[in-house]
Amino acid sequence: MKIKLQPISERIGQQIINIDHGSILKLDITEIISLFKSYGVLLFRGFETNAEIFKEFSNLLSTDFIDYTGGAFTRRVINGDKTLLSVNDYQFEIKLHGEMYYQQNIPLLLWFYCAHPASKAGETTVCDGKQFFTEISSSTKELFSKKKLKFSVNIPQDEWHKKYQTDDLHKLEEMCRNNNTHLKINEDNSIVLEYICPAIIPSRCGKYQVFINSLLPTKQLSPKILNFDDDSEIPEDVVAELNEIAERITTNISWQKGDILMIDNTRIMHGRRAFTDEKRDIYIRLCAPAFTF
C-alpha cells in the first residue's frame, strides 16, 4: 500500500496521505503507533471513509471508549452510539485546551472525523504542549509551579441531571470521588463542584514538561469559575501571555471530507476557529490507546 508522509505543518504532526486508493484499514498499525509516539498528532487524508469505517479504524488502535458524562458542552450522539459524538453544536471559537482537563479522569487519546467540512473557516487548531511550555516566561513558569488551577462551578439540579446523565445523588457522589472532585450539595439540590489541578504536567515518558489544561477556553467562556487554588485571580497579563503564545505557535487544520485526526491528549492541545456554515460536521471519540506510550 502506497502512502506519503509529510508534516501537518513545520512545527507539528505528520500527515499520512493515501496515494493509491488503499483502504485505511490496511495501514501498518505498527508504523502508525511509532509515528504517533513520535509526533503526538496524526492526520489521515485521502482515504475512503465514513462514520462506520472511522469507528472500525479507531477501534484497531484504541480501548476503553467513553461517553461524554460530565463534559462541559452539549454533544449530539451519532447513530445511537454514545462513543461517537458531534462537536458541532456551537459555532464560536474554542481556545486551545486538553480534552476534559477540568476533571481527573481524562481520555488519553482523541479521534476526530470530518463528516462534512465548513465551506470556510471552522479549522481545528492544534499545538504541542511541550513546545508551549518552552515558550512560557520564567516568571509564569514559577507562578504555575507554586499555584494550581481551581475550577469552581455552580450547577442547578436540572443541569447536573443532564450533565452527569443521572438524578441519583449517590451516583453523582461516586463520580466526583472517582474524579477527585469536591462536591457540595445545596438545599435546593443544586451543586457546587471544585476541582484542583496543575497547569503544567510531566510528560508520560517523564522526560519533559507539558503545558496542557483547560485554562484558556475557561477564561474565554466562563472566566469567573477559574482561579488559583488559593482563590487568588489568575493575572490578566499571564492570560494575555498564554493567548499570545497560543496564536503564535498554533497550527490550523483545514478539514477535507473524510479526514481522520488522532491526538495524544496528554501532550497535544486542540481547539477550533469560529465558523458560520451549519453543514460543518466533525465527530469525536474519547478513549485510551490500545498500546503503551
N, C-alpha and C positions, 0 to 999 in steps of 0.2 A: 504494500500500500504506500503510495507516494504522498508525502506531506511536505510542507515548507514551514520552517521555523523562523520567526522574526520577532523582535521586541514589540511589545504593545506601544511603548514609547521609549525614548532614550534613557529614561530613568527607572522603568518598572516593567516587570512581567514578560511573558512570552505568548505569542500567538501560534497556534497550531492550525495551519491552513490546509484544507483539502484541495489537492490539485489533480486527482484522478477519479473523482466521484465515488470514492470508497466509503464504506459505512463507518460511522463514528464508533459503532460497537465493535469494530475490528481493530481499533487502535491498540498499540502495545501498552498494556496497563503499567508494566514495569517502567517504561520510559516516561509515561505521564507522571507517575509518582516521583521519579527522580527530578523531573523538571519542576514539579510543584514544590518539592522540598527546597530547591534552589531559589525559586523566584517568588513563591507565595501567592501568585495570581496567574492564571492561565486563561486565554481566550481561544475557544474553539470556533472556527469560522469556515463557512463554505460547505458544511455537511448537510445532508438531507435530514431534517429533524422535525419533530412535532412534540406535543406535550408528553406523549407516551414514550417516545424514544428518549426524550430528556430524562424522564424518570428511570428508564431502564439503564441509561448510561450512568447517571449519578448513583444508582444502586450498585454498580460494579465497584465503585471506589469509596462507598460510604456505609455507615451503620448508624443506628440509634437516631433515626429521623424523629423530629419533634414537631408538635404543632406550635402555635404562637401564644399559648396561655401565658398571661402576664405581660404581653407585649405592649409597647407604648402606642401603637397605631391600630386602626381597624384594617384588617386584611381579609379580602374575599377568598373563600375556599374555591378551588378549581376542580371541576368534575367530581365533586363529592369527596376528594382526598384532602384531609386536613394537613398533610405534609406538603401540599402543593398550593401556594398562596400567591395572589396578585399583590404587587406593591404599587398599584396604580390608583388607589382610592383618593389620593391627594395629588395636586399638581404643583405645589410650591417647592422651592429649593430645600433640600435637606443637606446640612453640612456634614463634613467627614466625621465618621464615628466607627466604633466597633459595634457589631450587632448585639443588642441586649446587654450592654455593659452597665446597666443600672440594676443588675442582679448578679448573684454569684454564679449561677449555672448558665453558661453561655454555650451556644453552638460553636464548636471548634472549626467547623467547615461550612461554607456557604456556597450554594449554587444559584445562579441566575440564568433565566432563559428568556430570549426575546421572541415572544409570540407575534408582536407587531411593533415596529419602531415608530417613534414620533416622526412626523413629516419634517420637523425641525426642532432643535433643542432637545431637552429631556435626556441628555447624556448621563450615564452613570460615571461617577468620579471615583478614582482610587488613588491611594497614597501609601507608601511604605512607612509604617510606624517606626521602623529602625532609622530611616533617613530623617524622619520628622524629629526624633529625639536629638539627633546630631545638630539640627538647626536651631534648637531652643537655646536661649541665652543662659549663661551660667546662673544668673540670679533667679530665673524662673525654674531651672532645674533644682536649685537649692530649696526654693519655696515648695515645690512638689515633693521633695524628699522629706520635708518636715510636716506637711499637711496633706491629708487625704480629702477626697471629694465626698460630700454627703448629699444624697438625694432625699428630699422630704416632700411627700405628696399627700394631699387630702383627696380621698375618693368617695363620692356618695355611694349609698348602698346599691342602687340600680346599676351604677357604672362598674363597681367591682364584681358584681354578679356576671356581667358580660366579659370583663377583662380576664377574670380567672375561671370563667365557664363553670361556676358553681355558686350556690346560695348557702352552702354549708360552711359555717364559721370554723368548725373543727378542721375541715379540709383546707381552708384558707390558712389557718394557723400552721398546719403541717407544711404547706407550700412555702410559707415565709421562713419557717425554721430551716428547711432544706436549702433556702437561698440566703441564709444568714441575714435576713431582713427583719428589723424590729417592727412589730405590728401593735398598733393601739386601736382598740375598738371603742368608738364613741357611743353615747346613749342612744342615738338615732340609728345605730348600726352602720353609719359611715365609718371609714377607717383612715388612719394615718400610717403611712409606710416610711421607714427610714432605712437607707442602705448606704454603707460607707465602703469606699474602695480607693485604691491608689490610681493616680492618673498615668503613672509610668510603671510598667511591669517588666520582669526579666523575660527574655525570650524562652521558648520551650527548651531550646538546647542549652540555655544558661550562659551563652557566650556574649550577649549584648543586651541593651535595654531597648524597650519599645514604648513609644507614646501611643497608647490606644485606649479609648474610653468614649463616653457619651457627652463630654463637656460641651463641645461646640454646638451641636443641634439643640441641646437643652438650653444653653444660653441664648440661642436664636429664637426658640419657640416657647419656652416656659422658664424664663430666667429666674423667677423667684424660688423655684424648687431646688436650686443647686447652690450650695455654699461649701466652705471648707468644714471639716469635721469639728472644728472649734466654734462653728457658727459665724465665723468672720466671712465677709464677702470676698469673692474672687476679684482682684483688682481689674478694672476696665482695661488698663494698659496691658495686662497679661493676656486677657481675652483678645485684645487687638493684635498683640504679637502672634498669638496662635493662629488667628484668622489670616494674618499676612503670610505666615509660613505656609499654611494650607493652600492658599491661592497660588503661591509661587512654585510649589512642588507637586501640585495635583496633576494627574493625567485624566483627561476626558475620554471616555469610551463612547464613540458614536455607534449606536447599535445598528446592526443589519439583521433582517429577519432570519431567525433560526440560530443566531449566535448563542453560545453557552459560555458562561463565565464561572470559574472555580476560584474561590477566595479562601485564604488562610485567615480565619477570624481571630487569631492570636497575634497577628503581625500586620495585616493589611487593613487600613480603614477604607470605608467606602461612603459614598453619598450620592446626590443626584442634583442635576440642574433643573430649574423650573421648566415647565412646558405648558402648552395650551391644547395640544392635539388629543382629543378624548379617545382616539383609537389606539394610542400608545398602550401596550400591554406587556409588562415584564413580570415573570413569575420567579418565586424564590423557594428554595428548600433549605432547611436548617438541620444540621446533622453533625456527626463526628466522622473522621476519616477511618476507613477500614484498613488502615496501615499505621505504623508508628512514624512519628515525625517530630 
